[in-house]
C-alpha cells in the first residue's frame, strides 16, 4: 500500500513537470496556431541559464529568478525574430523552421558550455528526504517540485480565468480574428504569451536540472511526452494540459512500476519479463491512440 | 561512323578513369571511415573518440606505413539506420579502406554486415554485441575493445567471490543491456531478487527506485552508460539508497560522468579492462598527451579508439601498404602487434580480445579536483569471451 502511494507521488511529480512544459506549448498552439518543436530547447535554455546564474551569484534562489527572467527574454526574442513570419504559413513550414531552432540551440549550448553534461546539485536545504508517514520516505527535492508545480498551476488558472489578460488569451484561443477586430494588439499578446510559455518551460528545465542531466539535446526526450500530453488533454486548453499531464505522468509511472508484476500473474514470468518493459514504454502512446480514436478533440477541448 | 568511334573512345576513357581511380587513390593514402555519435546528448562520447583518433594520428605522424592517412568522420545520430547510411556513403563515395568506431551495439549490428559484405574490414572500437562474437562472427569484423559480456562477467565473479547474495539487477532495454545482465549472471550464482529493464534513454528512475527499495535487496548491480548513468547515480544518491544498498556497476561511472556527478560517484565499484592509471608506457603517453591536448581525463571509449588506429597502422605496415589484400591485413591485425594502452593482449578465433579485467574504485581526487578511478586488483587475467566457441572461424 505504501508502495502504491509512493508510486502515485512519483506519477504526480512527473505529471506536474510535464504540465509546466505542456501549458506553454498548448497555449502557443491554441492561440497562435503555431507548432513549436523548439519548446524543448527553451526547457534546456532554462536549465543552462540556471546553472550559469547559480554559479555566478553563488545563490540557488537568485539563480532561479535570473534564469526565469532569462528564459522569458529568450522566448520573446525567438518569437520576435524567428516565429512572427511563420504564423501565416502552414504547419509543415513551422515544423521545419522550429526544428531548425532545435539544432541552433543545441549547437549554441554545446559551443558555450561544451558537450559534456554539467555538474548540478540540489541546494542543501532541499536535499535529503522527508519522512511522510509510516515507512514512506520521499526525496525533499521532488516534494518541492510537486508543490511548485501545483502552485504554478493554480496561479495560471487564476490568471487565465480571472484576469483581463487571461480573458484575451481565452478569446484568442477561441477566435483570433474577432479578437484582432476588436482592436486588441494581437502581436503584443502573442509575444507576451510566448514569453511566459518559455518561462514555464525554463522553470521545468531548471527544476529538472539537479535530478536529470543538463546536456545539449536534453529537451527533445521530454518534448515527445509533452506532445502526447497536449493531444490527450486537448490542444489549446490549459485545463486539458493539466489533466493530460497528470494522466500521462500517472500512466507512465504506474506502468513502469506495476505492469511487469501484473503481467506475471496472468502469463508466465518469462513472458512478463520481455513483454512488461516493452509494453510499459509504449503505454502513453497507446493511451494517446485510444483518446484520438474515441475523442479526437482531446479530453478537454479548448473550443467546446 | 566517326561519331560512333569518338563516342566509344570517350566511354572507354571514362570507364578506365573510374576503374583506375580507386586503385590509385588506395596506393596514395589510407582512408578510414570513423563512425560515432557526434550530435545529441550522447555526442560527448563521440567527441572523446574523435579526440583520441586525432591524438593517435598525431603520434603516428599522420602516416601509416609511409602512406598519408585520411579519416572521414560520420555521425550515426544514435540511430542504426543512419549508421548504415553513413557507412554506405563512406564505402561508395569516399572508397574507404576501413570502417571503424561505433558506440552502440544496435548500431553495430546494422553497420558491420554492411561493411563486411562489401569486402571491407570493420574495426569496432566500442560495441561488442554477442551475435558478432558468436554465430554471426565474420573474418572481416575485428573488435579492439571487448565483447559486451566480458566486463559484467568480471563483476559477477567479484561479487560471487565476495559472497554477496540477493542482488537486484538493472539495465536499459536493448542488445547491450541484455548482454550485460547475461554476462553478470554467467559468473554470479547467488540469488537475483529481480531483473529490471528500463527504456533506452530514460532520464527519470524514481518509479524503478521505489520498486527496488520495496524489494530490500542486499546489493544492486546496474549498467547505465552515458547520460542515463548520470541521472541514475544522482537519483540513487538523492533517494538515500546509497547507504542502504551498495551499488555495483559497469560502464556507468567513468571519466565522462564523474565531472557531472562528482561526490555522488565516490566509492563506486566498477570492473573494466583499462583505466587511466594502468601502468604501461603506451598508456602513460596516451593519458599524459590527451590531458595536455584536450585539458581533461581520457575515457575508455577514447582509449580503445586510439588503439583502433594503432591496430590499423600495424596491419598497413605489416602488409607494406597493400590495402587490397584484406586477408593479409586481417591476419596482420590478429597478431595485435602494437603497443596497446592496455598492455599485451591477443585475439581469439572470433577476432575479439582475450585480455585482463580489473576492479576499479572511485576515490577522492587531488584537493579541489574531481574524484578519480583507481585500479584495485585484477579480477580476470587473459579472459576469453563466452561466444568464441559458437564462432566457426579457424586461423
Interface residues (C-beta under 8 A of the other chain):
Chain A: X2 X3 X6 X7 X10 X11 X13 X14 X106 X110 X115 X116 X117 X118 X119 X120 X121 X122 X127 X128 X129 X137 X139 X141 X142 X210 X211 X212 X213 X214 X215 X216 X217 X218 X220 X221 X222 X253 X254 X256 X257 X260 X273 X277 X278 X280 X281
Chain B: X39 X40 X41 X43 X44 X47 X173 X195 X196 X197 X198 X199 X201 X203 X204 X206 X207 X208 X210 X211 X214 X227 X230 X231 X234 X235 X238 X239 X240 X256 X257 X259 X260 X261 X262
